[in-house]
Amino acid sequence: MINQVTLVGRLTKDPELRYTMEGRAVLNITLALNRHYKNANGEYDADFVLCTLWNKTAENTAKYCSKGSIIGVIGKIQTRNYENQDGKKVYVTEVVADSVKFMGGRPPQEKPSKPPAETFGIREVNA
């Protein structure tokens, strides 16, 4: 059997890193994935996919990404269920990430300062 999914989308909110009782980092994110066709109103819809990241992948994503960041996730689809406070069974389908790629660059406050172009023998020209 093959269970592999590749997604590229935007984070719907700032990541909130948590740790399990055993000390493992875990991050639950939702990716907004734009559809490639318009609906009856002439607008593009989006799908919202829950993803779970673990350990260093979770820590690095929380550190370097924020709401609106574009990321790629490679992982597998997993389903689970639990009983909520009302005693009703809740089913969850999510993507458990094997790897994450940051595709939109670092947030502005994290960017290293750019050395002058002359350092590399390049002269910048303003049009």
Backbone as ProteinMPNN parsed JSONL, in Angstrom:
{"seq_chain_A": "MINQVTLVGRLTKDPELRYTMEGRAVLNITLALNRHYKNANGEYDADFVLCTLWNKTAENTAKYCSKGSIIGVIGKIQTRNYENQDGKKVYVTEVVADSVKFMGGRPPQEKPSKPPAETFGIREVNA", "coords_chain_A": {"N_chain_A": [[0.827, -1.179, 0.0], [0.379, 2.294, -0.638], [0.818, 5.303, 0.99], [1.097, 8.381, 0.783], [1.407, 11.885, 0.747], [1.67, 15.079, -0.758], [1.776, 18.444, -0.062], [1.351, 21.928, -0.684], [1.004, 24.951, 0.781], [-0.459, 27.759, 2.601], [0.139, 28.81, 5.971], [-2.511, 29.047, 8.279], [-2.58, 30.349, 10.674], [-0.422, 31.703, 13.283], [2.111, 29.427, 14.322], [1.78, 27.319, 17.216], [3.741, 25.937, 19.376], [3.885, 22.913, 21.234], [4.611, 20.634, 23.952], [4.841, 17.161, 24.645], [4.07, 15.032, 27.482], [6.271, 13.444, 27.652], [8.218, 15.039, 26.686], [8.451, 15.484, 23.942], [8.384, 17.54, 21.084], [5.525, 18.949, 19.539], [3.473, 20.04, 16.902], [0.537, 21.364, 15.719], [-0.824, 22.295, 12.748], [-2.707, 24.199, 10.345], [-3.093, 24.043, 6.943], [-3.84, 26.166, 4.269], [-5.055, 25.483, 1.164], [-5.24, 26.51, -2.023], [-7.745, 26.026, -4.474], [-7.695, 25.127, -7.971], [-9.575, 26.149, -9.65], [-12.474, 28.148, -10.37], [-15.377, 28.895, -8.353], [-19.036, 28.888, -8.496], [-19.538, 31.57, -8.075], [-17.433, 32.812, -9.243], [-15.098, 32.89, -7.79], [-12.074, 31.746, -6.152], [-11.955, 28.83, -4.247], [-10.786, 27.38, -1.143], [-9.127, 24.638, 0.414], [-8.795, 23.358, 3.705], [-6.36, 21.88, 5.511], [-5.521, 19.785, 8.141], [-2.443, 19.345, 9.746], [0.102, 17.477, 11.398], [3.094, 17.93, 13.07], [6.234, 16.747, 14.261], [8.835, 16.717, 16.775], [12.065, 17.965, 15.857], [11.265, 18.998, 13.408], [8.826, 20.161, 14.06], [9.701, 22.095, 15.951], [11.439, 23.734, 14.402], [9.667, 24.682, 12.424], [7.87, 26.153, 13.976], [9.626, 28.095, 14.862], [10.592, 29.459, 12.554], [8.433, 30.07, 10.89], [5.315, 31.765, 10.219], [1.907, 33.02, 10.414], [0.517, 32.857, 7.205], [2.879, 32.078, 5.968], [4.386, 30.23, 3.337], [4.538, 26.82, 2.992], [5.816, 23.546, 2.268], [4.649, 20.266, 2.654], [5.426, 16.94, 3.187], [4.052, 13.85, 3.743], [1.992, 11.455, 5.483], [-1.414, 10.333, 5.296], [-3.521, 10.104, 8.059], [-5.906, 8.66, 10.233], [-7.823, 9.139, 13.201], [-9.608, 8.713, 16.306], [-11.556, 9.997, 19.044], [-13.214, 10.46, 22.231], [-15.22, 13.232, 22.898], [-15.896, 15.927, 25.289], [-18.613, 15.751, 25.624], [-19.126, 13.127, 25.345], [-19.354, 12.203, 22.792], [-18.182, 10.535, 19.861], [-15.4, 11.64, 18.086], [-14.047, 12.039, 14.915], [-10.939, 12.327, 13.299], [-9.114, 13.372, 10.537], [-5.907, 13.672, 9.323], [-2.73, 14.986, 8.157], [0.259, 13.511, 8.802], [3.34, 14.777, 9.147], [6.311, 13.928, 7.398], [8.373, 15.365, 6.382], [9.175, 18.866, 6.055], [9.231, 21.736, 4.035], [10.383, 25.004, 3.841], [9.07, 27.508, 1.964], [8.679, 30.163, 1.464], [10.718, 31.812, 2.282], [12.522, 33.337, 5.05], [10.905, 34.976, 7.849], [10.722, 38.615, 7.915], [12.126, 39.677, 10.237], [14.008, 37.761, 10.707], [15.815, 37.661, 8.649], [19.151, 37.672, 7.446], [21.481, 40.394, 7.385], [22.038, 41.967, 4.271], [24.971, 41.821, 2.415], [26.888, 44.478, 0.869], [26.518, 44.872, -2.682], [28.865, 45.318, -4.048], [30.761, 43.786, -2.797], [30.751, 41.336, -4.014], [31.621, 41.883, -6.501], [29.646, 42.946, -8.065], [27.651, 45.41, -9.495], [24.961, 47.315, -8.473], [22.184, 48.456, -10.304], [19.861, 50.945, -10.562], [16.749, 51.11, -12.063]], "CA_chain_A": [[0.0, 0.0, 0.0], [1.08, 3.582, -0.659], [0.132, 6.371, 1.717], [1.983, 9.537, 0.755], [0.757, 13.086, 0.257], [2.51, 16.27, -0.852], [0.943, 19.638, -0.022], [1.977, 23.238, -0.601], [-0.037, 25.897, 1.151], [-0.135, 28.821, 3.562], [-0.304, 28.617, 7.348], [-3.694, 29.861, 8.556], [-2.316, 31.134, 11.886], [0.921, 31.513, 13.832], [2.263, 28.119, 14.972], [1.86, 27.271, 18.672], [4.475, 24.718, 19.721], [3.583, 22.283, 22.513], [5.445, 19.481, 24.277], [4.13, 16.065, 25.307], [4.56, 14.719, 28.832], [7.586, 12.815, 27.478], [9.158, 16.06, 26.225], [8.503, 15.562, 22.476], [7.744, 18.718, 20.495], [4.445, 18.652, 18.602], [2.88, 21.243, 16.341], [-0.619, 21.149, 14.857], [-1.023, 23.444, 11.877], [-3.684, 24.049, 9.272], [-2.641, 24.615, 5.674], [-4.858, 26.578, 3.303], [-4.642, 25.067, -0.18], [-6.147, 27.076, -3.024], [-8.155, 25.182, -5.594], [-7.234, 25.693, -9.241], [-10.723, 26.511, -10.478], [-13.388, 29.085, -9.721], [-16.702, 28.378, -8.0], [-20.14, 29.502, -9.233], [-19.458, 33.027, -7.893], [-16.234, 33.31, -9.909], [-14.016, 33.018, -6.815], [-11.323, 30.529, -5.849], [-12.152, 28.261, -2.922], [-9.601, 26.778, -0.547], [-9.306, 23.531, 1.345], [-8.007, 23.56, 4.908], [-5.899, 20.545, 5.874], [-4.831, 19.687, 9.421], [-1.178, 18.629, 9.68], [0.787, 17.331, 12.672], [4.546, 17.875, 12.931], [6.853, 16.27, 15.492], [10.251, 16.867, 17.111], [12.79, 19.118, 15.286], [10.434, 19.575, 12.35], [7.862, 21.024, 14.751], [10.418, 23.225, 16.546], [11.919, 24.64, 13.347], [8.522, 25.324, 11.786], [7.385, 27.17, 14.915], [10.637, 29.155, 14.977], [10.839, 30.205, 11.32], [7.234, 30.321, 10.093], [4.225, 32.48, 10.868], [0.689, 33.051, 9.622], [0.738, 33.265, 5.824], [4.076, 31.456, 5.402], [4.158, 29.14, 2.396], [5.364, 25.661, 3.296], [5.506, 22.276, 1.629], [4.62, 19.168, 3.608], [5.364, 15.578, 2.657], [3.703, 12.995, 4.868], [1.004, 10.409, 5.242], [-2.74, 10.579, 5.841], [-3.793, 9.254, 9.214], [-7.186, 8.934, 10.886], [-7.905, 8.744, 14.605], [-10.859, 9.153, 16.918], [-11.564, 10.138, 20.494], [-14.491, 10.916, 22.774], [-15.141, 14.609, 23.392], [-16.437, 16.152, 26.63], [-20.029, 15.37, 25.626], [-19.211, 11.684, 25.16], [-19.518, 11.871, 21.372], [-16.96, 10.128, 19.184], [-14.937, 12.613, 17.099], [-13.093, 11.463, 13.979], [-9.993, 13.313, 12.787], [-8.228, 12.974, 9.444], [-4.821, 14.642, 9.296], [-1.488, 14.592, 7.514], [1.391, 13.46, 9.724], [4.449, 15.189, 8.297], [7.63, 13.302, 7.429], [9.314, 16.472, 6.153], [8.586, 20.169, 5.763], [10.116, 22.665, 3.316], [9.967, 26.409, 3.934], [9.116, 27.941, 0.585], [8.477, 31.599, 1.333], [11.809, 32.546, 2.9], [12.396, 33.626, 6.473], [10.189, 36.215, 8.156], [11.627, 39.761, 7.82], [12.987, 39.887, 11.383], [15.01, 36.701, 10.75], [16.714, 37.723, 7.503], [20.466, 38.246, 7.724], [21.712, 41.628, 6.634], [22.59, 41.72, 2.942], [26.217, 42.558, 2.194], [26.829, 45.325, -0.328], [26.721, 44.156, -3.943], [30.257, 45.466, -4.477], [31.548, 42.72, -2.185], [30.79, 40.222, -4.941], [32.002, 42.379, -7.825], [28.423, 43.266, -8.791], [27.194, 46.786, -9.274], [23.511, 47.411, -8.588], [21.73, 49.553, -11.151], [18.443, 51.245, -10.374], [16.124, 51.46, -13.345]], "C_chain_A": [[0.878, 1.252, 0.0], [0.215, 4.6, 0.07], [1.103, 7.537, 1.802], [1.24, 10.711, 0.137], [1.776, 14.217, 0.251], [1.59, 17.477, -0.961], [1.814, 20.881, -0.026], [0.866, 24.23, -0.321], [0.467, 26.927, 2.141], [-0.658, 28.455, 4.946], [-1.473, 29.553, 7.632], [-3.554, 30.69, 9.827], [-0.893, 30.881, 12.348], [1.001, 30.159, 14.535], [2.379, 28.259, 16.495], [2.455, 25.926, 19.069], [4.063, 24.224, 21.104], [4.557, 21.124, 22.727], [4.593, 18.431, 24.984], [4.705, 15.873, 26.708], [5.961, 14.104, 28.771], [8.628, 13.805, 26.959], [9.301, 16.156, 24.717], [7.76, 16.799, 21.994], [6.673, 18.264, 19.511], [3.805, 19.966, 18.173], [1.725, 20.842, 15.441], [-0.83, 22.427, 14.069], [-2.163, 23.137, 10.908], [-3.137, 24.758, 8.059], [-3.848, 24.962, 4.816], [-4.314, 26.27, 1.909], [-5.657, 25.589, -1.177], [-6.475, 26.05, -4.089], [-7.789, 25.89, -6.887], [-8.381, 26.042, -10.193], [-11.65, 27.409, -9.668], [-14.726, 28.417, -9.422], [-17.772, 29.116, -8.812], [-20.144, 31.023, -9.128], [-18.214, 33.641, -8.547], [-15.05, 33.503, -8.979], [-13.32, 31.68, -6.625], [-11.621, 30.093, -4.421], [-10.83, 27.713, -2.415], [-10.022, 25.588, 0.307], [-8.374, 23.781, 2.519], [-7.664, 22.189, 5.472], [-5.111, 20.605, 7.175], [-3.567, 18.847, 9.245], [-0.554, 18.586, 11.075], [2.269, 17.122, 12.399], [5.141, 17.504, 14.28], [8.323, 16.674, 15.573], [10.884, 18.103, 16.479], [12.0, 19.786, 14.173], [9.428, 20.546, 12.958], [8.561, 22.27, 15.3], [10.872, 24.23, 15.493], [10.777, 25.368, 12.649], [7.972, 26.425, 12.686], [8.337, 28.353, 14.988], [10.691, 30.05, 13.737], [9.603, 30.556, 10.502], [6.183, 31.062, 10.919], [3.009, 32.436, 9.949], [0.997, 33.574, 8.222], [1.974, 32.669, 5.184], [3.676, 30.326, 4.462], [5.108, 28.0, 2.761], [4.899, 24.471, 2.478], [5.597, 21.183, 2.672], [4.551, 17.864, 2.832], [5.088, 14.688, 3.855], [2.697, 11.95, 4.478], [-0.32, 10.78, 5.896], [-2.999, 9.574, 6.96], [-5.158, 9.638, 9.776], [-7.115, 8.436, 12.324], [-9.257, 9.2, 15.132], [-10.686, 9.22, 18.425], [-12.959, 10.567, 20.928], [-14.324, 12.323, 23.311], [-15.799, 14.713, 24.764], [-17.903, 15.739, 26.75], [-20.225, 13.868, 25.432], [-19.418, 11.254, 23.724], [-18.168, 11.515, 20.764], [-16.634, 11.14, 18.084], [-13.881, 11.934, 16.234], [-12.238, 12.578, 13.387], [-9.187, 12.674, 11.663], [-7.183, 14.059, 9.316], [-3.655, 14.099, 8.488], [-0.4, 14.639, 8.584], [2.64, 13.667, 8.88], [5.693, 14.325, 8.507], [8.694, 14.366, 7.222], [8.543, 17.731, 5.783], [9.642, 21.016, 5.063], [9.548, 24.068, 3.448], [10.151, 27.019, 2.562], [8.989, 29.444, 0.408], [9.6, 32.419, 1.919], [11.55, 32.775, 4.373], [11.544, 34.867, 6.678], [11.174, 37.381, 8.168], [12.567, 39.931, 9.002], [14.105, 38.847, 11.458], [16.04, 36.789, 9.627], [18.067, 38.289, 7.907], [20.646, 39.514, 6.901], [22.429, 41.298, 5.331], [23.884, 42.501, 2.777], [26.103, 43.418, 0.948], [27.162, 44.519, -1.579], [28.176, 44.227, -4.389], [31.148, 44.362, -3.906], [31.735, 41.559, -3.152], [31.157, 40.671, -6.358], [30.793, 42.707, -8.685], [28.036, 44.696, -8.471], [25.689, 46.825, -9.471], [23.158, 48.634, -9.428], [20.252, 49.734, -10.897], [17.856, 51.722, -11.682], [15.304, 52.71, -13.229]], "O_chain_A": [[1.972, 1.263, 0.564], [-0.977, 4.734, -0.21], [1.844, 7.668, 2.776], [0.535, 10.561, -0.862], [2.631, 14.306, 1.132], [0.729, 17.534, -1.839], [2.895, 20.888, 0.563], [-0.094, 24.339, -1.085], [1.65, 26.968, 2.479], [-1.735, 27.877, 5.09], [-1.429, 30.727, 7.264], [-4.318, 31.631, 10.04], [-0.231, 29.959, 11.87], [0.081, 29.778, 15.258], [2.998, 29.198, 16.996], [1.762, 24.908, 19.094], [3.911, 25.016, 22.033], [5.238, 20.691, 21.798], [3.74, 18.757, 25.809], [5.71, 16.487, 27.065], [6.741, 14.225, 29.716], [9.797, 13.449, 26.809], [10.198, 16.852, 24.241], [6.645, 17.076, 22.436], [6.877, 17.321, 18.747], [3.623, 20.879, 18.977], [1.908, 20.066, 14.503], [-0.993, 23.505, 14.641], [-2.527, 21.982, 10.686], [-2.76, 25.928, 8.126], [-4.764, 24.155, 4.656], [-3.242, 26.743, 1.53], [-6.81, 25.158, -1.177], [-5.61, 25.304, -4.548], [-7.595, 27.106, -6.903], [-8.172, 26.209, -11.394], [-11.609, 27.422, -8.438], [-15.156, 27.505, -10.128], [-17.443, 29.883, -9.716], [-20.693, 31.699, -9.998], [-17.97, 34.84, -8.421], [-14.097, 34.2, -9.327], [-13.888, 30.622, -6.896], [-11.548, 30.898, -3.493], [-9.867, 27.596, -3.173], [-11.128, 25.547, 0.847], [-7.294, 24.348, 2.353], [-8.549, 21.427, 5.862], [-4.157, 21.374, 7.301], [-3.614, 17.763, 8.663], [-0.669, 19.543, 11.841], [2.656, 16.261, 11.61], [4.619, 17.897, 15.323], [8.965, 16.937, 14.556], [10.306, 19.188, 16.551], [12.058, 21.005, 14.011], [9.209, 21.633, 12.423], [8.061, 23.382, 15.13], [10.709, 25.438, 15.67], [10.906, 26.547, 12.318], [7.646, 27.511, 12.209], [7.9, 29.492, 15.157], [10.823, 31.268, 13.86], [9.715, 31.275, 9.509], [6.169, 30.991, 12.148], [3.069, 31.889, 8.847], [1.653, 34.604, 8.066], [2.118, 32.741, 3.963], [2.753, 29.563, 4.745], [6.322, 28.188, 2.83], [3.747, 24.396, 2.053], [6.52, 21.172, 3.486], [3.723, 17.703, 1.935], [5.794, 14.753, 4.862], [2.558, 11.597, 3.307], [-0.347, 11.456, 6.925], [-2.737, 8.378, 6.83], [-5.519, 10.815, 9.79], [-6.444, 7.45, 12.626], [-9.961, 9.974, 14.484], [-9.798, 8.591, 19.0], [-13.78, 10.982, 20.109], [-13.405, 12.593, 24.085], [-16.213, 13.704, 25.335], [-18.378, 15.416, 27.839], [-21.358, 13.39, 25.362], [-19.635, 10.072, 23.455], [-17.144, 12.108, 21.102], [-17.484, 11.458, 17.253], [-12.939, 11.33, 16.747], [-12.746, 13.638, 13.021], [-8.647, 11.578, 11.814], [-7.52, 15.239, 9.211], [-3.596, 12.91, 8.176], [-0.168, 15.68, 9.198], [2.965, 12.854, 8.015], [6.077, 14.029, 9.638], [9.778, 14.296, 7.801], [7.423, 17.675, 5.273], [10.809, 21.012, 5.455], [8.365, 24.291, 3.193], [11.266, 27.048, 2.042], [9.175, 29.949, -0.699], [9.453, 33.635, 2.047], [10.48, 32.445, 4.884], [11.461, 35.718, 5.793], [12.361, 37.164, 8.41], [13.723, 40.301, 8.796], [15.063, 39.038, 12.207], [17.036, 36.067, 9.649], [18.13, 39.281, 8.632], [20.03, 39.678, 5.848], [23.319, 40.448, 5.3], [23.901, 43.716, 2.976], [25.305, 43.118, 0.061], [27.982, 43.602, -1.542], [28.672, 43.304, -5.035], [32.186, 44.045, -4.487], [32.758, 40.876, -3.117], [31.011, 39.902, -7.308], [30.901, 42.743, -9.911], [28.088, 45.13, -7.32], [25.189, 46.416, -10.519], [23.753, 49.702, -9.282], [19.476, 48.784, -11.004], [18.391, 52.622, -12.33], [14.707, 53.15, -14.212]]}, "name": "protein", "num_of_chains": 1, "seq": "MINQVTLVGRLTKDPELRYTMEGRAVLNITLALNRHYKNANGEYDADFVLCTLWNKTAENTAKYCSKGSIIGVIGKIQTRNYENQDGKKVYVTEVVADSVKFMGGRPPQEKPSKPPAETFGIREVNA"}
